[in-house]
Amino acid sequence: MKRKDLVNAILSADPAPAPSDTVDRKPARVAAGSVRAMGLELHRLTEQADEAQVLRQQIENGSIVAELDPEMLEPSFVSDRLTPIDDPQYRQLVESIRKDGQALPVLVRPHPDRTGIYQIAYGHRRWHAARELAVKVRAIIQTLSDTELVIAQGKENAERRNLSFIERALFAAKLDSNGFDRATINAALAVHTTELSRLLTVAAAIPSAIVTLIGPAPKAGRTRWIELVEYLQTKDAQQLAVQTLDSPSLKRLGTDARFEALMETLRNAASGPEPTEVIANARGEPVVRITRSGRGLRVWVDGRFGHGFGAYLVRSLPDLIHRFDTETDQVLDQ
């Protein structure tokens, strides 16, 4: 072949395929480790989403029992007790939780205004006990409206029957002042309209200072509290009640004893002047006045005529008491 023809053949011929073009191209491959890591991350995110959905459903259904730090809980926005932690039953509860743990969970809802905080519907005493013992609170977490919360709170107390009459009356009054309708309050306290009216009447008629000084008085039922309302019709009677309850001797008594002491004082005051007996000396001068009441008797010595008899009487009292005890024992032995 001529040189010219050779050159033309070379220039006109298809270039020979490059070695790389003779190999079938395949998609680029990612390292197996990266693929596995990506799959695990997607699986983890899916599991977390599923768990969050289940958790939301459990919270809405009230089926989850969690252990919460007591400091994450707040009491209900409507209180229902006068002395939540000041009675023997509370001390028994503390010892029971200390020994055996918290048997019954409390009911809480996520706080409507504070993230990470829960508001108690019922179980306030268990919460107080857990705080005292520095242990977690077992709690049912449930999404509740204000109405659902107070109804659950009231029904728990009604079923356990551990609120006194006056505590129920104050609870009803607080619900009423918070704008709840009568149907909701009836449902919360499990009472009919007539009984609710009595509760609200008593709560409105007795000044809060007097109720606080008395305490829950669990043995005093509806009839006794209504009787107390009758005695407290005047400002003078209310002032006498505060003075009586504020005395150191009554403060040392239990709540039921304080109620009874106040009732007796007001009953005696309402019955008019107490009968008084006057004892005169040999000259006919009224030395001693003795006033008898249901609680005992009061001896008053007139210093104008007694001439030291009062001091003498006080010095003689221990001997008189001893002689009385001795003579009484001799009579009983006969």
Phi, psi and omega in degrees: 000138180291157181299323181295315181294324179297318180295317180296323180293321180293319183287328184270343184284149176296135179297149181292138181298139177291151182305326182289334182284344181276354182258133179298131179280140178235153180300146178298142183253138177267149181302139184300325181297320180293319179298315180298319180296319179296319180295319179296320180295317178297320179296320180295316180297322178295316178298318179297319178296318178296317179296320178296321178294317178298318180298317178300317179295320179295319178296316180295324181274350181071027185260002181257133175247117182246160173256115187245149172294130181305332181286350176273358184251147174233151179291165176303152179287353175235109181286153182228009181227149175274315181228084186295336186228025187237055177204161183300325181298324178294318179299322177296321178297316179301314181293324179295316179291323178299321185275313189245356183087174182277112184284315184253128178287157173273166177249126180228164172231154173302132183300133184293340185237348186233118181292135178082002180245146180241147181249133186278132171271309173212161183103027183297322180292322176296322177296314178301317181296318179297321177296318180296322182272354181058048177235165179291156178257124173281124188220140168274124179261124183217140176284119185227141169281172178301317180296315179296324180295311184290328177293316177297319179299313181292319181294322178300315180293322180294319181290324181275345176054045180241015171256135178284173181299314184291328176293321177294322178296316180293323177298316178299317181296322180291321176297319179297317181289339177274004173090008177287143180283167185296326179297319179294317180294319176302317181292321181295323183261356181055048180230163174273171184300322181297314179294322178299320178299320178296315180300314181293324179295315180295316181299324181282334187274337184255120179304143184299329180297321180290317179299317180297319180291327178286311186093188187291333179043067186297337180279346180270111182272194184303315184299317182292321179291324176294322176298319178298322177303319180297324181284341185257032183287334184249159177296324179298318180295320179294321178294320177298321180297315180296316179298320180294313183288336182275358180287144182303324182295322179283329180296334180282346181278163173286169186298319179292321178294323177297319179299313182295319180296319178295316180301318181293319178298313181291324178295316179294321180294325181283338182279358178098187182301139179284146179296134183237135177251132182251132177245123183257161175274186183297338181269005179081015180271135183287095184278315186234138171240128181244122179247123182258143176216179181296334183271348182153216178219155180242127180253125180236124181256126179280113183294341180289331184243341184287329178051054178089004181294325180301314179295321178297318180297317180297318179294330184275346186300315179302318179294320179297318179296319179296315179297320179297313180299319182294314181293324179293319178296322179294322179294317182294329181285340183284000000 
